[in-house]
Amino acid sequence: MKILMIVIPVLLVGIYAFKRQTTLVPNTKKSIYDFVVKDIQGNDFDFSTLKGKKIMIVNTASKCGLTPQYEQLEEIYKKYKDDQNFIIIGFPANNFLHQEPGDNEEIAAFCKLNYGVTFPMMEKIDVKGKDQADIYQFLTKKQFNGYKDSKVTWNFQKYLIGRDGTLEMIISPKTKPNDPSVIAWITK
């Protein structure tokens, strides 16, 4: 009986830890490859399948002055996805002046209809605040990403991840996706 009283709590802790495998632990550096998120259709999207690719992660919104950046994002995705082994991952977020009010289905339709988006879009998340998604905790906290602390300042902030899964650059929301500094990073 005493053994069961010890074993059962240990098993429960182990099961909980397994289920929360992407939960970030303070002062533990991680890689982008440690994350599994949901895409805009609700399917698992495993970042470990992107090993060896350069990755741009961008928080998006449909009703923002910067929304036309979808056009440049799609343009560079099509141009560099094969030759440079490059991918863009979009994360819709409603954290700035309610500029992404739609649900996942509405966002997907908007992106496809208005900008012909073919790069992977994930489900709508929080990129800041108390409900900040784990992947954005990784992107914004040096203790996890090993690069630097940052804040998501607006829609269309870009995080550039190298072929080894580490954060290499953070690009301002106002800097266009096809800016020479971004293109130089993609092609180097």
N, C-alpha and C positions, 0 to 999 in steps of 0.2 A: 504494500500500500504506500509506504514512504517513497519507494522508487517511482511509482506512478505520479505522486505529487511533485516530484522533481522533473521527471521526463516530460510530462504533458505541457507544463509552461515553457520548457525549452523548445519543444516541437512547435508550439504556437508562435513563439518568437521567430523561429526559423521560417515558418510558413509566411508570416507577415513580411519578413525581410525579403523573401523570394518574390512575393507579389509586388513589392515596391522597389524592384531592382534598380530603377533609374532615379530614385530619390537621392538627392545630393546630401552628402555628409560634409560638414564644415572641414576646411583645410585638406580636402581630398581632391587632387587634380584629376580631371576626367578627360575623356576624348569625346568628340562628337559622335564617334562610333558606338558609344555606350547607350545611345538614345533610340527608343522606339516610340514613335508618335502616331497619331491618327491622321490619315489624309482626309481631304475634303469630302470623300465618299464614305468615311468611317472605317476604312481598312488600315491595318497596321502598316507603317512605313518605317523600316529598319535602316537607320543611318549606316550600319556596318556594311550594307550592300554598296555603299558609295566609296569604299576604300580605294585610294589611288586617284580620286577625282578632286578637282578644285571645286569648292562649294561656296556659293553666295546664298546667305540666308537673309531674307528681307521681310519686314513686317509691312503689310499692305492694308489699304483702305479704299473703298469704292467712291467715297464722297469727300475727297481731299483735293486741295489745290495741286498736290503732287501725284494724283492718280494717273495722269498721262505718262508717268514713268513706266507703267505697265508696257507701253509700246517699246521703249528702249530695252527693258528687261527681256521681252520676247525676242527683240532683234539680236541682242548679244547671245541669248541662249541658243537660238537657231544657228548663229554664225560660229560659235565656239564649242558647242556641246560635243561634237564628234572629233574635230581636229585637235582641240585642246583638252578633251576629257573634262569638260566643265558642266556644272549643273547649277540651276537656281532653284531654291526652295522658298516658296511664299507662305507666310503665316499671317492670315487676316487677323486683325485685332481692332477692337473698338475702344482703345484706351485714350484716344485723343479727340475730344469734342464730339463724341458719338459719330465718327465719320465712317464707321463700318457697322451699320445697324442690322444688316441682313443676316439670315441664317446661312448655313453652309451651302445649301442648294441655291439660294439666291446669289450668293457670292460667286459660285462656280459659273452660273449662267451669265452673270455680268461680265466676268473675266473673259469668257469664251466669246460672247456676242460682241462686246465693245473693243476688245484688244486681241482676240484670237490666241489667248494664253494657252500654251501647250506645256510649259514647265510645271513641275509638280506643285500643287497647292495643298496645304495642310488644313486641318479643321481650325476654326476660329478659336483663338486663345487670348490670354492676357500676357502682355509682354512687359508689364510693370505692375507694381502694387502688391498687395497682400496675396493675391491669387496668381502671381507671376508663374508661368509654366516653368517646369524644371529646365527645359532646354534654354530658356532665356535667363535663368539663374546662372547656368553654365556660361552663356555668352557675355553676361554683364559683371561677373565677379571673378577677379584675378585668382582667388583661392581655388576656383574650379578650373578656369581656363588657362592659368599659368601665364597669361599675356598682360592683361590690365583690367582694371575696374572701368565700367562705363555705365551710362544711363541711356535708355532708349528715349531720345528727345522728341521724336515725332514719327509719323508714318514714313515708311520707305527708308529707314536706317538700314545700312547694309553691313553684314558681318562676313568677312572673307576667311574661309577655312582652307588651309593648305592640304596637299595630297596626303599628308601624314595624320590628318584629323585634328590639327591644332589651329587655334585662332591666330591669324596673322595680321589682319587689318580691320579697322572699323571705319566705315565711310558715312559721312553726314547725310541726313535725309535729303538735303538740297542738292547734293552732288549727284548728277545724273549717272545712271548705270553705265552709259557709254563714255564717261569721262576718260581722258587719256590715262589717268593714274589707275583706273580700274582695268582698262584694257591692257596696260603694261603688266599689271599683276596677273591677269588671266593668261597672257602669252609668254610670261617669263619662265 
